[in-house]
Amino acid sequence: MRASGKAFGAFAIITGLLAGSLAFSSSAWAKTHDVAMTAVETDVVVEGNGEKYAAWTFNGTFPGPVVRVTQGDTINFTLTNPATNKNPHAMDFHAAEIDFLKNYRAITRGMFGAIIVDPKDAKVWAKADREYVLVQSEFFKNPNDVQAMFDRKYDNMLFNGGIFKYHPFVTGGGKLDAKPGERVRIYFVNAGPNEFSSFHPIGEIWDNVYESGNPSNKLTGVQTYVVGPGSAATFDVVVESAVAYPLVTHSLTGALRGAIAVLLVGPDAKPAPLMPMVPWELPAK
């Protein structure tokens, strides 16, 4: 798989890319990355009260690990489906430009994650002081209830596989940190499967929005931006004040069922990973 000119891409196990290694020629400056993941069927905690869900995961995480490369790089991707799994698993790269009939296979329920493809010229957009990945998805407590999915009767809306995962005012919730004056970049994926996200920062506006993460698709001064199922966008916000900014889907039926991430701005904010842990996911000491 060669990283295309799109600066941000999403992958989701909705249909299956033929498993195995992918490689195309690359220029002299580009790098080659060997990315290996394992499909793991395991219980994961989805809420601060300890509620677990029998998930299909990449490497045991839900969403899967973030893959980050640079435009023009080559990725040799291998997915392993252990014989101990009860279901078939595969990979679909949404930004792929390939023969559907040749390379895809139909499967049922699945997993999701995100690929960040940084532009080879970093000057095409402003440098971010802090970056986060948020993946929105609907949560069905009974994943075998296909009719509920057809009827859009989801139980909760998740950010990064958790109900109010980054809401510090609920049990077990964490937060997203930033310092006043920082440019915070949110790489946002809507994994669906059905609901649109109306992504909005309460108390702020998006300084810039990049459709599909492409620096060429730049919007400026945006209140709310719609990201459809299976799509993605990159959001920049410069936070001026030391306050709390909830990041929500403004479809409030989704926000009030779990899709609120609080960006807590203060002078003592510490560095944080792209997908911060929360207390209920930390390993036992």
C-alpha positions in Angstrom: 0.0 0.0 0.0 1.5 3.4 -1.0 0.5 6.4 1.0 -1.4 8.7 -1.3 -1.6 12.4 -1.5 -4.4 12.4 1.0 -3.0 13.4 4.4 -5.3 11.3 6.4 -7.1 8.1 5.8 -9.4 5.7 7.7 -9.4 1.9 7.6 -12.4 -0.1 8.8 -13.3 -3.8 8.7 -16.5 -3.5 6.9 -15.5 -5.4 3.8 -12.3 -7.3 3.7 -9.1 -6.6 1.7 -7.4 -9.7 0.7 -5.0 -10.5 3.6 -1.3 -10.4 3.1 1.5 -8.0 2.3 1.1 -4.9 0.1 3.9 -3.1 -1.6 4.4 -0.6 -4.5 7.4 1.2 -5.8 8.4 4.4 -3.9 10.8 7.2 -4.6 14.3 7.5 -3.1 13.2 9.8 -0.2 10.3 7.6 0.9 10.4 5.0 3.6 9.1 1.4 3.8 7.1 0.4 6.9 6.3 -3.2 7.9 3.0 -3.1 9.8 1.8 -6.3 11.4 -1.5 -6.6 13.3 -3.4 -9.6 14.8 -7.1 -9.9 14.9 -8.0 -10.6 18.5 -11.4 -11.5 19.8 -11.5 -10.4 23.4 -13.5 -8.6 26.1 -12.8 -4.9 26.4 -14.0 -2.3 29.0 -16.2 0.3 27.3 -17.4 2.4 30.3 -16.1 3.6 33.7 -18.4 1.3 35.6 -16.4 -1.6 34.2 -18.9 -2.8 31.6 -17.3 -5.1 29.1 -18.0 -5.9 25.5 -17.0 -8.9 23.5 -15.1 -7.0 20.8 -13.2 -7.9 17.6 -10.0 -5.9 17.8 -6.7 -5.1 16.2 -3.9 -6.2 18.6 -6.4 -6.2 21.4 -7.4 -2.5 21.2 -10.6 -0.9 20.1 -10.0 1.1 17.9 -6.9 -0.5 16.6 -3.4 1.1 16.9 -2.9 4.3 14.9 -0.7 3.8 11.9 1.3 7.0 10.9 3.4 7.4 7.8 4.4 10.1 5.3 3.0 10.8 1.8 4.8 8.5 -0.7 5.8 5.9 1.9 5.2 2.2 1.3 3.4 0.0 3.9 3.8 -3.7 3.9 0.8 -4.7 5.9 0.1 -8.2 7.3 -3.0 -9.2 9.3 -2.9 -12.5 11.2 -6.2 -14.2 12.1 -5.3 -16.9 14.7 -7.0 -20.3 14.5 -8.4 -19.7 18.0 -10.7 -17.0 16.6 -14.3 -17.9 15.9 -14.8 -15.5 13.0 -13.1 -14.5 9.7 -11.3 -11.1 9.8 -9.7 -8.9 7.2 -8.8 -5.3 6.4 -10.3 -2.6 4.2 -8.4 0.6 3.5 -11.0 3.3 2.7 -8.5 5.4 0.7 -7.4 2.4 -1.5 -7.6 2.7 -5.3 -7.8 -1.0 -6.3 -10.0 -3.6 -8.0 -12.9 -4.2 -5.7 -13.9 -7.6 -7.3 -10.3 -8.9 -7.1 -9.2 -7.6 -3.7 -12.3 -7.5 -1.4 -14.2 -10.3 0.4 -17.5 -10.0 2.2 -17.4 -10.5 6.0 -19.8 -9.6 8.9 -19.2 -7.5 12.0 -15.9 -5.8 12.3 -13.3 -3.5 13.7 -11.9 -0.1 12.8 -9.0 2.3 13.2 -7.1 5.2 11.6 -4.1 5.9 9.4 -2.5 9.3 9.4 -0.6 10.1 6.2 1.5 13.2 6.9 2.2 15.5 3.9 5.8 15.2 2.7 6.0 19.0 2.8 5.1 19.9 6.4 4.7 23.6 5.5 1.4 23.0 3.6 -0.3 23.6 6.9 0.4 25.2 10.3 2.4 23.1 12.8 0.3 21.6 15.5 1.3 21.9 19.1 -0.7 18.9 20.2 -2.5 16.2 18.3 -5.3 13.7 19.1 -7.2 11.0 17.2 -10.9 10.5 17.8 -12.8 7.7 16.2 -16.6 7.9 16.5 -18.7 4.7 16.3 -22.1 3.5 17.3 -22.4 0.9 20.1 -24.9 -2.0 20.0 -25.0 -3.9 23.3 -26.3 -6.9 21.3 -24.1 -7.0 18.2 -26.2 -9.8 16.8 -29.3 -7.6 16.6 -29.0 -6.8 12.9 -32.5 -5.3 12.9 -31.4 -2.7 15.5 -28.6 -1.7 13.2 -31.0 -1.3 10.3 -33.4 0.7 12.5 -30.5 2.9 13.8 -31.4 1.9 17.4 -27.9 2.0 18.8 -27.4 2.0 22.6 -24.5 4.5 22.9 -22.1 6.6 20.8 -18.4 6.1 21.4 -15.3 8.1 21.0 -12.2 5.7 20.8 -14.2 2.7 21.9 -15.5 4.3 25.2 -18.7 5.8 26.6 -17.8 9.3 27.8 -14.2 8.1 27.6 -12.8 11.6 27.8 -15.3 13.2 30.1 -13.7 13.9 33.5 -17.0 14.6 35.2 -18.3 11.0 34.9 -17.1 7.8 36.6 -13.7 6.7 35.2 -13.6 9.3 32.5 -10.4 10.9 31.3 -9.8 14.1 29.4 -7.8 15.6 26.5 -5.2 18.1 27.7 -3.9 21.3 26.1 -2.2 24.6 27.1 -3.6 28.1 26.4 -2.6 29.3 23.0 -1.8 25.9 21.6 -3.0 24.7 18.2 -4.7 21.4 18.8 -5.2 19.1 15.8 -7.9 16.5 15.9 -7.7 13.6 13.4 -11.3 12.6 13.3 -12.8 9.3 11.8 -16.5 8.4 11.7 -16.5 4.6 11.7 -20.3 4.5 11.6 -21.9 2.3 10.6 -24.9 4.6 10.1 -24.9 7.9 11.9 -23.4 11.2 10.6 -21.2 13.2 13.0 -21.8 16.9 13.4 -18.5 17.7 15.0 -18.4 20.9 17.1 -16.2 22.4 19.8 -18.4 24.0 22.5 -17.0 27.4 23.4 -14.8 27.6 20.3 -14.9 27.3 16.6 -12.6 25.3 14.3 -9.9 27.5 13.0 -9.4 25.1 10.1 -11.0 22.0 8.8 -9.4 19.8 6.2 -11.8 17.4 4.4 -10.4 13.9 4.3 -7.3 15.3 6.0 -6.1 16.7 2.7 -4.3 20.1 3.2 -5.7 21.2 -0.2 -9.2 20.9 1.1 -9.0 23.7 3.6 -11.9 25.5 5.3 -11.5 28.4 7.7 -13.6 29.6 10.7 -16.0 26.7 10.9 -18.6 26.3 13.7 -19.6 22.7 12.9 -18.6 20.2 10.3 -20.4 17.1 9.1 -18.4 13.9 8.7 -20.3 11.0 7.2 -20.0 7.3 8.1 -16.8 5.9 6.7 -15.3 9.3 6.2 -12.7 11.5 8.0 -11.5 15.0 8.5 -8.8 16.9 10.3 -9.7 19.8 12.6 -7.5 22.5 14.0 -8.5 24.7 17.0 -6.3 27.3 18.7 -7.5 27.4 22.3 -7.1 30.8 23.9 -8.4 30.4 27.4 -7.7 28.0 30.4 -11.2 26.5 30.4 -13.0 23.2 29.4 -14.1 22.8 25.8 -16.4 19.8 25.1 -15.9 18.3 21.7 -19.1 16.7 20.6 -21.2 15.4 17.8 -23.9 18.1 17.7 -26.4 15.4 17.0 -27.2 15.5 20.7 -28.8 12.1 20.8 -25.3 10.8 20.2 -23.5 13.2 22.4 -25.6 12.5 25.4 -25.1 8.8 24.9 -21.4 9.0 25.1 -19.8 11.1 22.3 -18.4 14.0 24.4 -14.6 14.5 24.7 -13.6 17.3 27.0 -10.6 19.3 26.0 -9.3 20.6 29.3 -7.0 23.6 28.8 -4.6 24.7 31.5 -1.0 25.9 32.0 0.1 22.6 33.5 -1.1 20.3 30.7 1.3 17.4 30.2 2.3 15.8 26.9 -0.2 13.2 25.8 -0.4 10.3 23.2 -2.6 10.4 20.1 -5.1 8.1 21.9 -4.8 8.8 25.7 -5.5 6.0 28.1 -8.3 6.4 30.7 -8.4 5.0 34.2 -10.5 2.0 33.4 -8.1 0.9 30.7 -4.9 1.2 32.7 -3.2 -2.2 33.6 -3.5 -3.4 37.2 -0.4 -2.7 39.3 
